[in-house]
């Protein structure tokens, strides 16, 4: 019971007591990395060029090719690869200004309600298109180009909703719980479970593209 004339002790709920007992969401001096309002920063792997330091934080590889190629076959092969792995594929850019052709693809796969995996493809080429070439005794449309294909990938958690708005940031309690979940639950799982698998899947796509290009050059 409070002493006579003194202020009554503030009441604390059960959940509030738990939150204040966790160091990362307790004292204000330990919340310097947490913004006062707005979305909590998502766990998004920063991509660095392949072969440089910290390249395990991302996978970016450029495939350079010069010669004859069946563009339709290349598109179909890559499209089937994404479909088999349940990616949602979008063509975000198609710019055709002969002799230049530029195409960008965005592929995403929602592994869970928290983690989204992203693969981007950028194809940039210059040359002659719709050439009539005899292949195995049959006339076929081919292209004689020099091209660069850039592959990249990322894992985003949490990802925005269908309207592009950040999730789990409506209240201060949601934002604090999200920060605890990111730092104490998902930090190791993101790298060991999601990121490693995505890395090797993109490596498989890289090998498939190279095989298709070599076949077209024959």
Secondary structure, DSSP 8 states (H G I E B T S, - for coil): ---TTS-------HHHHHHHHSGGGSSGGG-TTS-SSS----EE-----TTSTTGGG---EEEEEEEEE-HHHHHHHHHHHHHHTT-EEEEEEEEEETTEEEEEEEEEEE-SSSEEEEEEEEEEEEEEEEEEEEETTEEEEEEEEEEEEEEEEEEEES---TTS--SS-SSHHHHHHHHHHIIIIIHHHIIIIIIHHHHHHHHHHHHHHHHHHHHHT-
